[in-house]
Amino acid sequence: MLRTLVLQAFWTMLPAYVPNNVAVLAGGGRPIDGGVSWNGNRLLGDGKTWRGTLVGTFAGVVLALVLDVVRESIETRLDVTLPVFSVKSAFALSFGAMLGDIGASFLKRRSGRERGAAFPGLDQLDFVVGSLGLTAAVAPTWFRTVFRIPVLVVVVVMTPALHVVTNMAAYVLGLKDEPW
């Protein structure tokens, strides 16, 4: 039962887990906030760019579509039932993750934190909140069917651990300036 829940939660969240990582690799270019400041602090900062947001979202959507193609094979191999992504759910999971991260940057700047500064809790779950919120709004029937309470609990518990591991790996590989 727990194995099934973990597999379903991980599979379902993959289109939300990938965009911010891809944005780190593809980022750069014009910042979304255009360099605008508010009360002496940038609205978002140089780390949130149009290119990173677009490429990250695109990568998450493409991943969801690829997962749909290989789903039956994975289900057979792992003896588990996995959800099919609709285009709306794929977009909402991916773009919602990006919006959650952008929102966290806004909150970090309002609290006086510099780019890359740690904000425990927010750093690990910002994209999950954005992703789940946008998906619930854009694809509510799909959301209610897929994100049952046990799956949501696994997502909230599993995500911070995955976040720490992937950020440490990106730091060790020189892709991030800080390990969080």
C-alpha positions, 0 to 999 in steps of 0.5 A: 500500500505505501509502495503504491502511494509513493509510486503514484505520488512521485509519478504524478508530481514528476511534471511539477518536480522537473520544471524548476530544475530545467529552469536552472539549466536553461535560465538566464536572459531577461528577468521577469521583474525587469529589474524593478524594485519595491521598497529597496528590494527587487520584486523577484530578482535575476534568478527568475527569467522568462526563458527559465519559466518558459523552458521549465514549463515546456519540459514539464508538459513534455515529460507528462506526455512522455509519461502517458506514452510509457504508462502502461508498460510501467504499470505492468512492470511495477504492478501499480495503477498510475494516472494519465495526464491530460494536457490541462493537468500537465500544463497546470502541474508544470506552470504551477510549479514555476508560479509557486517558485516565483511567488516564493522569490517575491516573498523572499525579497519582501522579507529582505532575503537575498537571492539564494538565501535559505527560507526553510519550508518555503524553499521545499514546498513553494512549487508544490503549493503552486502546482497543486493550486493551479491544477485544482483550479484548471483541472478540478475533476482530474485533481480530485481523482488523482490527488486523494488525501493519502497521495497528498500526504505522501507528496508533502512528506516526500517532496522536502526530502527530494528537494534536499537531495536534488539541490545538493546534487546540483550544488556538487555539480556546480549548477547551483551556488548554494546547496538549498 
